[in-house]
Amino acid sequence: MRLAHTWLPADTPDNEFNIQIISAHDSLLVTNNQQKIYDAVSSWWCKPLGHGHELIKNSIYEQLDNFEHHIPANAWNAVIEDLSTKLVNIFTQMDKTLYASDGSSAIEMAMKLSYESRVLQNQPKRSKFIALSGAYHGETIFTLGVCGIDSYKKNFAGLLTDNIFIENIPYVTGRNDVLWHDCNFDENYWDNYFGEVSDLVTALIFEPIVQGAAGMKIISKDFLAKLVIVARRHDIHIIADEIMVGLGRLGVLSVCKDIIGFEPDAVCFAKNLTAGSIPMSTVVVNKSISNIYRLHKKAFHHSHTHSCNTLAAKVANNYLDYLYKSDILDNVLLAEKKLSEMVINLQAKFSFILNVRAIGSIAAMELDYNTVDVNTIFKLAVKNGIYLRNIGNILYIMPPIYNLLDEISKIAVYLDNVLSKLKITY
Ligand SMILES: Cc1ncc(COP(=O)(O)O)c(C=O)c1O
């Protein structure tokens, strides 16, 4: 069967190479030719437990027997309140949890909450956001306004809000990089920077530690920790986009709290929240935002039909319990070292690998554009039994984490095979 009427995301009209999936289990996608393909990108970064995990299936069956979803206005159930409590309790200073269906919507909600809380405090001019160059927070018009990657936003420039972008971010290769611990942060510079704009700014938004769409760039922990402290001095909210990294991907529940060492004013989770099964996203806020609404007895108008979807909430509850009870998070931290060694070894073997980096269950290699044809990577990878997507000249992996320790040697062979067959263009 050929693909006739479905417009796939990120696909170009002239592309003729797509794969047809007929089933998926564990870390494998199975095609209509019965080929088994290792899902090395966790189906766009959202399947920490792989495909068809018993925990997820049983959660869905169990909830289906009762009900799937009901109107969330003036109505709630124990499953959703249980999940909200668990999410708030990841932190020490969080208060309320709001829900949507996808990551972009959660980001929009966090941005609107931050701004509306300013409006309620008679500060309507504080409408701007400070974002980072290389940032990706989704592809709706409002979230594209804080996107720091030109290719996503250039054709929509006329529709986007005007925000402020921080350039020259100190990137690192991993936790052993000297800049990870000390990036020569110029506190006076940043104090003046935030001081000059704080009358117009409501929040600083960033992806804690890893900028995924920018090519798995790893930001110095020292930089983010100190940036947050200075921004807060100027009463700027901190919105943390943990949609890709949160709830397991880096071996912790919250990257802000457990790696950088601070609690944001609003934090967004999606992808991993339901282990990539039923779509659900969330914004967890502290009292600096929720108390403003309490004070003004004001509703927050962002009401998705599927907000609080109970099927999704049941899965999320059980996934969070699993993160606490199993050794899955510890295993990610053990895997980090092995993934790092794997990419270092590959770099030693292939001269066209310019740089490598790894953190948690993410590893990336920067290939030399002048030497290899990066456009052939996807097709070549599929032929070799692995689903890999490159971001420009960055070849990365972000595999399911539940069995990662056991899979690394296999992944290394897959990557070696693909890299050995890359078309050399010089
Ligand atoms: C960091 C980050 N923020 C936001 C999003 C948007 O999430 P969604 O695709 O569910 O809208 C993504 C998706 O890749 C992401 O990686």
The ligand as a Gaussian input file, in Angstrom:
#p B3LYP/6-31G(d) Opt

LIG

0 1
 C       12.050000      20.643000      24.308000
 C       10.756000      20.518000      23.556000
 N        9.777000      21.379000      23.808000
 C        8.584000      21.307000      23.183000
 C        8.341000      20.323000      22.245000
 C        7.011000      20.272000      21.549000
 O        6.294000      19.156000      21.943000
 P        5.133000      18.581000      20.990000
 O        5.804000      18.061000      19.770000
 O        4.472000      17.517000      21.792000
 O        4.217000      19.733000      20.699000
 C        9.345000      19.402000      21.937000
 C        9.154000      18.374000      20.911000
 O       10.054000      17.788000      20.391000
 C       10.586000      19.497000      22.622000
 O       11.592000      18.642000      22.381000

